[in-house]
Amino acid sequence: MSESAAARIEREATGVNLREEVESLVGAAIVSGELAPGTLVSVPSLAAQYSVSATPVREAMVNLQKRGFVEPVRNRGFRVTAVSDRDIYEVTVLRAWLEVPAMREVAHIFPHDRIREFRQMADDIVMAVDEGDLTGYLQADADFHSHILTILDNQRLIETVTNLRQETRMTGLAALLGTPQLRRTASEHHLILDLLLDGDADGVAELVHSHIVGHLHDLYPETPAVTPGTSLTLDD
């Protein structure tokens, strides 16, 4: 995992639940593909990498096992699990079903007085990409989208979308570092804000749909197209 991720846990761990921090960093490495499917990781090696005790690492790995990210390997540690095309497709369709109409509603009531807050979040996403910080990119991206959804004051929506994002495996993300595709995806967050400021509900719905499913196809070109109204039918 990246040096910046190790630095982040050292910088932010004070007063923060170490188990949650380790889970977040290891989970992000798995989601992004820094830890590829099949990779073996051990509690002692992760504890040494993050300069923490074994207990929070062990607890973090048990939680990641419950989320399906890893599986235990007797006397060796944990192996990163593979993700199927079906899983990728279903999560992407569900995200599109939820996030696209939600953002359409946000466009009608977007609070202009919060634009500086959201611009900073969008800048953080672009900066993380430019610095090659995959963990930072994933966290900043999640923060941006979840904070915008708070405008709708629907906690169940936020929790559902957050859970779906946590299940999203983007194992090809690491390979996109330094590419125009990832820079374009990062920059789209500012375009989303432009459309929200204009109150352009149709425009933001179209862009958010493209943002979700376009990123999928950058990572997994062989997956079927996800269009508005897509069903959950996927040929084996």
N, C-alpha and C positions, 0 to 999 in steps of 0.2 A: 504494500500500500504506500501511498505517496508520503513524502517527508512532511508535507503541509498538514496531512491528517494527523500524524504523530504530534506535530507541534500544536495542533488545535486542542488535542486532549490535555496536553500539559498546560496550555493557556487557560482552558475553560473549565477544567475539572474542579477547581476550588469551589466548594459550595454546591456542586452539581452531582447528581447521582451517577457514580462512575459506571454502574452497570448500564444505564441508559446511554451514556456517552459511548461506551465500547460497542454496544449493540448498534448504535447509529452509524458508527464509523465502519465496522465490519459489514453491516448490512449494505451500506453505500458502496463499499468495495465489491460486494457480490453483485449488486444491482448493475453497477457500471461495467462489470466484466474485468475489473482489476484482479479479482479473485474468480478465475474461470471455473465453470462446472468441472467437477472431478478433482479440484485442488484440495489437498489435505492441509488442515491447519490444526495446531495444537494449542491448548490453553497456556502452557509455559512459554511458547514462542510469542504468542500474542501479548501475554503479560509483560514479557521483556521488551517487546517492541513499543508498548505504550507506557512502560515504566509504572505499572500498577501491580497490585497483588493478583493472585490467581482467582480469588473469590469473585470479584465483579466480572472477570472474563468468563469464568465458568457459567455464571448466571446469565450472562449475555448470550452465550452459545446455546444454552438450553432454550432461551426465548426464540432465538433464530431457528432452532430445530422445530419448535412449535409452529413457526411461520412457514416452515417448509423450505427454508433456505439452505439448511445443512442437515446431514444425517450422521449419527455417531458411528465411529469405527473403533472397535474394541482395541484398547491399548495403544491407539495411535492418535486419536483426537476426533476431528469432524471433517467430513468430506462435503464440499459444496455440491448441491444437487443441480441436476439439469432442469431445464424448463421446456415444456412442449409448445409447439406452435398453437395448439388449442388453447393453452393457458394464456399465451400472449394475446391471441385474438379475442378471447372472451373478455379479458380485463380491459382491452382497448375499446371494444364496443360498449361496454358498460360505462366507461369513463366518458365516452362521447355522448351517450344517452343522457348522462347526468350533467356534465359540465357545459355542454353547448347551450341547452335551454336556460341553465342557471345564469350563464354570462349574458344571455339575451336580456334577462330580467335585470341584471346589474346595470346594463346600459341605460335603463330607464331612470335609475335612482342614484347613479354614481355621484359620490360626494366630491365635488371639485376641490374642496378645501383639504383633501387628503392626497392630492396629486404628488406633492413633493415626497411624501412617505413612500408611495408606490414607485415613483421614479427612482428613488434610492435602491429599492429592492430590485428593480429591473437592471440598474447599473451593477449591482452585486452579482447578478447572474452573468452578465457580459464579462465582468472582471474575472470571475472564477474560470470561465472558459478561456480567456486570454492568458491566464496564469497556469492553465493545465491542471486546475484543482477540481477533480471530478467529484470528490466528496462535498466540497464547497458549492459546486454547481448544483448538485442534487438537492442540497439543503436550501439553497437560495431559491431554487425553482419551486420547491414545495412551499416555502414560506410565502412567496409571491401569490401563488394560486389560492392557498388557504386563507390568506389575509383578505384577498378580494372577495372571497365567498362570505366572509363575515358580514359584508354589507347587507346580505339577505337575511341575516339574523335567524339562521336555521342550523342549529347545532348538529342535528342528525345528518343533514346534507354534508356538512364539513367533515364529520367523522367518517361517513361512508366514502367520500372522495379520498380522504386521507388514507383510509385502509386500502382502497384500491391502488393508490399510488405506491403504498408500501409493498403491495404484491407485484407491482410491475417490475419485470426483470429486463434490463436493457444491456444484455451481455456484450453487445457490440459497441457500447458507448466509448470505451477506452480507445478503440481503433479510430474513432471519429475526432479525437483531439487534433487540433490544428487544421481541420478541414473546413471548407466553406459551409458545408451542411450544418455543422454544430454551431458555427458563428451565426448563421442565418436563424437557426432555432432560438438562440439566445437573444438575438436582436428583435425577434418577433414580440417580445414582451413589451417593448416600447410602442410597437405598432398597436398592440391590444389596448394600451392606455390611450393612445391617440383616438381610437375609435370610441372608447368609453367616454372620453371628454366630449366628443361630438354627439354622443347619444345615439350612435349608429348601431342599433340592435342587430340588424341583418348583417352588417359588415363584421361586427365582432363575433357573431355566431359562426359565420363562414370561416373567419381566421382561426378561431379556437378549434373548430373541427379540423382544419388543415394542420394546425399546430400539434394536435394530439395524434392524428393518424399519419401525418406526413413524417413525423419523427419515428413512428413505428416502422414505416417502409424504408427510412434511411438505415435502420438497424437490421430489419428483417425483410429484404426485398421480395422474398418468396411468399409472404403471407398474403391472403386475399385482400382485396380492396374493402375498406370500411367506408360506406357512404351513408348519408342521412337515411334512417329507416332500415339500416342493415339488420338482418335477423342473425341469430346465433347458429346458423348452419355452416358447417365447415367440412368439406369432403376430406376423408382420411387418405 
